[in-house]
Amino acid sequence: LVTCFSNIKQTAFVATQSEFHEGERALWIEQQDKERIRVQIGDSRRLLVSTVRFVFLYPESRSFMMRDHGSLTWICCALFLISNAPQCSAFSNRLPAPGKHMATENSIVGTYARSKSFPTQRIAPPSNRRSHMQPLSITKTFFERLETSSGKDYSWIKPLTQPVSTLMKQDVIKRRKVYLSDWTDGFKNLKKVIPAILFLYFACLSPAISFGTIASQITNNSIGVVEFLLSAGASGMAYAVLCGQPMAFIAPTGLTLAFISGLFRFCTLNDVPFFPVYTWVGLWTSFFFTLLGLGGSSSLIRFCTRFTDEVFNGLLSLNFIYEALASLRRNFAQADPMNLTTPFVALGMALTTFWSTMAVTAFEGSKFLNQKIRTMVKDFGPVIIFVGMSFINTLPVFKKYAVQTLSVPNTFQLSGGRSFLIPFNTIPLKMKLLCSLPAILLTSLFYMDQNISVRVVNNPDNKLKKGSAYNLDMVALGLITGVLSIFGLPWMCGATVQSMNHVRAMTDIEFNPETEENEIVNVVETRLTGFVIHALIASSLLLLPLIRLVPIPVVSGVFLFLGRKLMSGNSFLQRVRDSFVEKERLPEDHPIQTLGRARMGMFTAIQVVCLMGLWAFKSNPSTSIFFPSVIGLLMAIRAFALPKIFTEDELVELGDPTPSKHLDDGYFD
């Protein structure tokens, strides 16, 4: 097709050739060479532009081309008009006025006319040849010419005219260079990969089963454990292949479950079919989120400061711990008040799982034995504890206490026996369009959750070397969301807890005697772990009878561990603890030492109030569907309220500088 475009253009040039000035002819030839190079790399847009200019502006060319290249000419014009309609008028202003063209016996057209009987007439050339004769190619973009003619700045709208932003292209190029090594590095470090897979399999399986059990209750068995296992496994494998940061995981989250709960409640109260609405909300979210990724919008996440990050991660930690404690509390509520043996046995199993897992993961930084043994204990310890506690529950000594195990079906089937494909065309067009409104809320939740989770993984303290690709991550998640929605499977999103445990599982740590601290030596960055872990989760659907043997208190213990690990490094929670510490025992650069206990306490108190507000909004079934918009309120509080309470120097001391004031001094990339 590109070759045909070239032939059409050359024919149109011959049909409309006049006596160009020699300098102009050289310029035209130079422009043709440039265009020919662009054609070789697949860019036919400039050829389309020049061809259509000839077709529409020169009558002789139009009649000649229709005679020899009729159908292909109009195909060419249609393609141009579809993609370049807003620019047609701007192009025409740069051309000489259409008219009769010069043709002498020595000119190309004259010779061609004699051989083809093409009608020619001689007219005088324009008086100001330089002002009328312009290069035939596009020398300026549409908005650059618009800025020149109007004197206004249209730089803000230029990114909207590009289907794929420069940032997205840079992400693809960056990850393409290391994509092969993302797989080979895993096979080269199997001693690190295998134990990480075994531990993270259970760490990722537990939330999927737990959230599936909760979802089955709040959605009246519309979405259950099987759907969560299938969605977590399939989407995790797809994300491992497509994403930009393979160290990050996607998984079911409590925030997404809260949104699904609110959506189901809304559909029930308004007598609207749940699954068609669910599918259209997901498709709109997929569309919005993919566009945001292609447009390079992840760069805006830098304006989501540490203030928002810490409150958001605190909410995630609190959610994991709350779900674990709520499960243990139900054991006491459902038990016979005269016999609380079973609830206490369950509590003991959960606490044993939690404390022992914390101990073995911290053993790598201890001074006992050698580094190799400490690393093996840290890598394989959590898996041994999980399997061991499940095995103990099957012994006759413990079996008599009837500790509750995971509730999963014996065979693979979707909840309610429904089919895989959702009949999403059963609702009217108006309702399909209205589904875009809750999709905007879900998109904002995904944007915050996904980018904050990946940003925690890309923290320089983790010493990752292959770089980030936030926009590619967003596009991958957007596409996955669309597929999940069509099949009515639960949505996945960035999982901060599982992602950070993945990073820590793949990290080599050594004790530095000079600083007397553990330091990161190397991190194995690979896609292999994520792909295999989620493949095992999907294959767990074939092992449902074995999964039924896992005690729920053991899962609760893993939840406690995951929530507690996410608290590590959260300066907001550390400041809450340090508020009760003696001032003389704090380091010299601590905010209490530099700002005083009152100023630091005020900043921390504001974060505590924000965290409590988020939790209350999420926990209320009537407001949970609007919960994502409240997360955006955190950014507004940081941007407009805090600068009126604290000076910029105080915010810097608190570790939360304003991005717009520190873009050039090393605080932000």
N, C-alpha and C positions, 0 to 999 in steps of 0.2 A: 504493500500500500504506500509506503514511504517513497519507493521508486516511482510509482505512478504520480505521486504528488510532485516529484521533481520534474518528471516529463511534462506535466500540465503547466508547471510554472515556466519552463523553458519555452514551450509553445506560446504561452501568453506573452512572454517577453518579445518573441519574434513578431507576433501579430501587432504589437503596439510600439515597436522600436522607432525612435526618432533620432535625430543627429545629436547625440550627447557630446558635450565637451569632453576632450580627451582626459582631463583630470577627473571628471565625473565618471567616465567609463572605467577608469582605473579603480576609483572608489567602489563602483558597483561590483566589479570583478572581485575586489578584496572582500566585499560583503558576501558575495556568493561563495567564496572559499570558506569563510567562517560558517556560513549556513551549511555547507556540505559536510564540514566536520561535525556539526551538531547533529546532522542526519545520521551520521555513522554511529553515534552513541544513542540513537533512538529518540531524539527530540524533534518531532515533526510539527510542533506548534508554530514555529517561525515560518515554515513552508506554507502551512495553512493560512497564516495571516497574509503573506505576500500574494498567494494564489487568489484568495478571495478579494483582495484589493483590485486585482486586475479584472476579475469576473464581474464585479459590481460597478466598477467605475469606467470601464472602457467598452463601448458598444461593439466595436469591431472584434475585440477579444471574446466577448460573450457569444456572439453569433458563431465565430470560428470554433470556439471550444465546444459549443453545443453540437456542432456538426460532427466533430471528430471524437470528442470525449464526453458525450452528453450525460449519461447516467453517473459516471465517476465524478464529473464536475460537481453535480448537485450533492453527491455524497460528501465530497470534500467541503462544500459550503455549509452543509447541515452540521457536520462535525465541528466546524469552526464556530457557527452561530451558537451551538449548544454550550460550548466552553468559553466563548469570548464575546458574547453579546454585549456586555457592558462596555467593551473597549472599542466597538466598531466605530462609533462616532468620533472618538478621539483619534483613531488611525486616519480617518478620512480627512481630518483637518490638516494633516501634514502632507497631503498629496496635491499635485497641480490639478487645476480644474480640468475635467474631462472635455475632450474636444477632438478635432481632426488633427492627425499627426503628419509630420513631414515624411515624405518618401521620395527620394531621388533615385535616378537610375543606378547610382553607386552605393545606395544604402542597402542595408540588409532587407528591409521590408520591400524596397523596390524590386530587388532580385527575387525575393520570395513571392511577391505579387505577380511578377511576370510568369513565374513557373506554375503558380496555383490560381491565377486569374483572381487575385484578391484585390478589391477596389481600394485605391489609395488616392489621396489628394495632398497637395502641397500647401502648407500654411507657414506663416512667419513664426519663428520661435519666440518665446516670451522675452520681453525686454530685460528683465532681471533674472538671468538664468540661475544664478546661485541661490536666490531667495525661493525659487519655485522647485528646483530640482533637489530632492532630498534622497538620502540613502533608502534603499528599498527594504532594509531590515528594521526591526524595532530597536531603537537605541535607548529608550527610556521606558520604564514601567509606567503603568497607567497612573498610579498615585503620585509618582514623581512629576509627571507632566501636569497633573492636577494641582499639585503644590506650587509649581512654577507659575501657572496661569492665574491661580487664585490668591497666592501669597499666604495660604493657610497651612497649618501643620496637620497632616493626615497619618503621621507615623503610628498613632494608636490603633488604626484600623488595618494597617498592612498585614499583621499576623493573621487576621481573620480571612485574608484572601489566599492563604497558603494552606492547602489540604494537609500537608505534613510539615511541621515546624522544623527549624534548624536543630533545635534541641533534641527532637525525636530522632532525626537523622544521625546526630552525634551519638546518641545512645546506641543505635543499631551498629554503627561503625565501631564503637568502643567495645561492645560485647562480642561482635563478630570476630575480633582479633583473638579473643580468649575462649571462644565457645568450645573449641575442641579440647582445650586443656581443662575446661570445666568438667569434662567427663573422664579424661585420662588421669587427672590428678587423683580422682577417687580410686581408680584401679591401682594406682601406684602406692596408695596408703591404706590398704585393706585392714591393717591392724588398727587403724583409727576409725575406719568407716564401719566395720562390722559391729563393734560394740555400740557405736552411736546409733546405728540402725535398730538394734535390738531394744535399746532403752527408749529411743524416741518413738518407736512403733507403739509401745504401750502409753507413752506420754501423749501421743496424738490420738490414739484409739480411745482413751478414756474420755476426753471431752466430746468426741463424736457420739459415743454411746450415751453419755450423761445428758448432753443437750438433746439427743434424740428421744430419750425417755421423757424429758421435760416437755419437749415439743409435742409429743404424742398426747400429753395431758391437756395442754393449753389449746391445741387445735382440734380437739375431739377426734383424735386418731386419724387426722388427715395426713400428717407427716410424722413418721416415726423413726425408729432406730435404723431400719434397713435403708431408708432414704438418706439418712445422715452418713452412714458408712459408705454407700455407693457414691454420694456426692463428694465426700471428703477424699475418697480414694481417687476417683476419676479426675476431679479438678486439681488435686495435688500433683498428679502425674503430668497433666497438661501444663500446669504452672511451672513445674521443674524444667520442662522442655522450652517453654516460650518466654519465660520471665527474663528480666535484666539482672536481678540479684538473686542467685540460686540459694543463698544462705537464708533467705526469708521464706516463711511458709504461709500458706493460706489455710484457714480452718474455720469451723463454726465458732462464733463468738457470742457471748452473752448479749452484746449490744444488737447484733443482727437478729438474734432470737427475740429480743424485746420488740423490735420493729415488726417481725412476722406475727408476734402475738397481737400487737396493736392493729395490724392489717386484718387479721382473722376476726378480731372483735368488731371492727368497723363493718366488715362484710356481713357478719352475723346479724348485727343490729339493724342493718339496712336491707336485709334479705337479698343480698347480692351473691352470686356464685363465687366462691373463694378462689378456686384454681385458675379460671380465666383472668380474673383481676390480678392474681399473683403473677401469672405469665406476662401480662402486658406491663405491669410495673417493672418486672425484671428486664423486659425487652427495652423499655424506655431508659432504664438505668444503664443497660449495656450500651445503648446508643450515646447517651450523654457522657458516660465515663470514657468510652473509646475516643470520642471527639476531644475530650479534655486531655487525654494522653497524647493524641496526634498533634494537638495544638501546643504542647509543651507547657501545660498549666502547672505541672509539678513544681516549677520554679517559684510559684507563689507560696509554697509551703514554708519557705524560709521566713516568711512573715508570721508564721505560727511559732511563737517563741517558746522558750523553755517553760514559761509559766503555764501555757496550755498543755505542752507535752507531759509535764509532771502531774498535772491534775488528771489528764486522760489516762496515763499509765497507772496512776493511783486508783482510778475507777476500775480498770481491768483487774488489778491485783485484788481489790476489794470484792469484785464479782466472783473470782475464783474461790476466795476464802469463804465468802458467804454461801455459795452453792455447796461447799463441803460441809460447813457447819449446819446448814439447813437440812442436809441429808442425815447427819448424825442426830439432829434434834427430832426428826420424824420418827427415828427408832424409839425414842423415849415417849413421844406422844402416842404411838400406836401400841406400845407394850402394855401389859397388865401392870397396874400400879403396885400390885403385891409381889410381882416378880420382874425385877429390872435387870436380871442377869444378862439376857441377850443384848440389850442396849449398851451395857458397860463392856461386854466382850467386843462389840462392834467399835466402841470408842477406843478400846485398847488396840485393836487391829489398825485403826486409822492413825492413831498417834505413833504406834510402832513403825508403820510404813513411812510416816512423815519424818520422824527423827532419824531413823536409820538411813533413809535416802539423803537427808541433809548431811549426815556424818560421812558417808562414803564419798559424796561429791566434794566435800571439803578435805578429804584425806590426802588429796594430791599436794596440798600446800603444807602438810605437816612435816615433821622432822623424822618420822619413823620409817624404817626400812630404806630401800633405795628408790630412785626416781622411777624406774621401770615398774616396780611392784605397785608403787603409789598410783601410777597412771592406770594400770590394769584394774586396780580396785575402784578407781573413779569411773572408769569406762563400763565395767561389767557389773559393778555393785548394784545400781538401781534395778537392772534387769533381774538379777538373782533375787533381790528382795521382793519384787513384784510377783515373780513366779513362785517363790518360796511361801509367801503369805497366802497365795491362792491354794497352794498344795496343802498347807497346814489346815485350811478350812475344810478340806475333804477328809481329814482324819476322824476316826470315830469319836475321839475325845472332844473335838470342836463341833463335829457335825450335829451333836445332840442339842447345841444351842440354836440351831436353825438361823444362822446369820444370813441375811438376805443377799442374794446374788443378782447379777445383771438380768434384766428382763428383755430377752430377745426372742423372736420367733424361731421355731425349729427348722423351718424351710425358708427359702428365699421367695418373698412375695412383697409387693408394695402394700402400703396401708389401705385397708378397705378393698383390696383386690382390684384396684383401678389399673388402667392401662398406662403405658409409659408416656405416650404423647397426650398432651393436654388439649382438649377441644377449645382453643382460645378464640375462635371466631363465633362463639355462641353468644357473645355480648354485643350490644349495639355499638355503632361507630362513636357515638358521643361518649360512651363510657370508656372506650379504648383511648380516646384523647384525654379524658379526665385522669386516666391512670398516670399521665405524665406528671401530675402534681405531687403525689406521694413519691414518684420516682426521683424528683428533684431532691426531696429530703433524704432518700436512700443514697443518692449519688453523693450528697454532702457528707453522709456518714462514712461511705466507702472512701471518699477522698481523704478525710481526716484519719480514719483507722489505717488505711493502706499506707499512706505516706509517712505517718508517724511511726508505724511499725517498721517500715523499711529504713527510715532515718535512724531509728535506734540501732538497727543492725549495722548501718554504714557509719556509725559513730567512730571517729578516729581512734578512740581508746581501744577498739576491738582489733585494730591493726590489720584490716583487710587491704589487699593490694590490687585487686583487679578492677576496682572502681564501681561506681553506682550507675544505674540507668532507670531513674524513677519513671520516666514517661513510658518506657517499654514495659515496665511492671504494670502500669495503669492500663495500657492497651491489652496486655495479656489477661488481666482480671476482667476487663470489660467484655472481651470475647467469651471468656468462660462463663460469665454471668448470663449472657444471652442463651447459651446452650443449656445451662441448668434450668433456666426459666421455662424453656420449651417443654422440658420433661417434668416440670413440677418438682424439681429437687431443691433442697435448701441451699440458700446462697452462702458462699464462702467469702472470707475477707482476710486481710492481713492479721496474722496471729502473733502478737508481740511476745507472748510467753513462750510458745513453741519455737519461734524464730531465735530468741536469745538463748534458749537451751540448746538449739542446734549449733549456734556459734560456739558456745562454751564446750559442747561435746567434741567439736572439731579443733579445739585450741590446745596447743602444747604450752604448758606453764612451767617455769623454773624459778627456784628461789634465788634471789640476788643477795648475797651476804653483805654487800656494801650498803644497799638501801634497806636491807632486812624486809623486803617485800617480794611477793610473787609477781613475776613479770611474764607477759605473753611473748613467747619465742616465735611461734608460727601458727597459722590458721590454715587448715586444708579447705580451700574453697572449691566445692564440687557440686554438680547437679545430681550425682549418682545417689547420694543419701536421700535427698528429697523424693526422687523418683521411686526408689525401692521401698522406702517407708510407706508411701501412699499406695504403691502397688500391693503391699502386704495388707494395708487397711482394706482395700477393695476385695482382696482375696479372702479376707476374714468372713465374707458372706458365705464362704464354703465351709467355715469352721464355726458356725453358729452354736452347735451343741457344746463345743469347748468353751466358747465365750461365756456361756451361761454359768460356768463354774467360777468365774471371777467374782469375789465378794464386793459388794458396793462400798463397804468401809475402806477397802484397799484403794478403790478409785478415789474416794474422798481424801485419803492420805496423799495421793498423787496430786490432787487439786490443791491441797494445802501447800505442798512443796512448790508447785508451779507459781502459785500466788506469792509465796514468800520470796522466791528467787527473783521475781519481777520487781520486788521492792528494792533489791540491791541496786545501788547507784542512783536512786531517786532522791535528789537533794531536798525535795519538798518534805518527804517523810523523814529524812535525816534531820532536817531543821525542827520538825515536830519533836523528835527525840532530844535534840540538843537544847531545846527550850528549857529542859529540866536538869541540864548538866551545869556543874559549877563553872563559872567563867574562867577561873585560873587553869582549868584542865583542858581548855579548848585551844587549838592552834592559833597563832598570831594573826593569820589571814582569815579567820572565821568571821562571818558577818556580825556576830555578837561582839567580837573584839573591835571591829572597824566602825560599825554603825550603832551598836548598842542593842540591848535585848529588846527594848520597846519597838524600835523601827523594824527589826527582823521579825519580831512577834506579830506586828501589824500585817506585814506582807504574807507571812505564813497563815495568819488567821483568815485573810481574804481567800487564799487557796482552799482552806478547810471549808469555808462557807460555800465556795463554788463546787467543791466535791460533794458536799451534802445536798446542794441543789440539784446537781446532775443525778445523784442516786435517787432522790425523791421523784424526780421527773421520770426517770427510767422505770421505777418500780410501780408507778401508778398506771394501771391498764388503760385508763381514759386518755392519758397524755403520752404514752410510750411511743405512739406512731410519730409524734412530733419531736421526739427526743433528739434526733440529729441536729435540728435547728438550734437547740440549746447549746450544743457543743460549739457552734459558730459564735454563740454569744460570748464564750470565753475569749475569743480573739478580739471581740469588740471591747470587752472590759480591759484587756491588756493594752489595746491601742489607744483608747480614749480616756479611760478612768484612771489607770495607774499613773500615767505621766503627770496627772494633776495632784497626786498624793506623794509621789516619790520623785526626786531629781534623777537625772540620767546617771550621775555618778553613783547614786545609791542603787539604782537598778543594775549597774555594772558590778558592783560589789556583791549583789545578791545573785549574780550569775544569769541575769536576764536582760541583756542590753537590747535597745530598740534597733531592729534591723536596718531601718532607713537611715540611721545615723552612724552605722558602723560597717557599711558595705565595702569600704576601701581600707579598713585598718586591721583586717585579719580575723575578725570575729565570725564573719560569714563568707561562704564560698560564693 
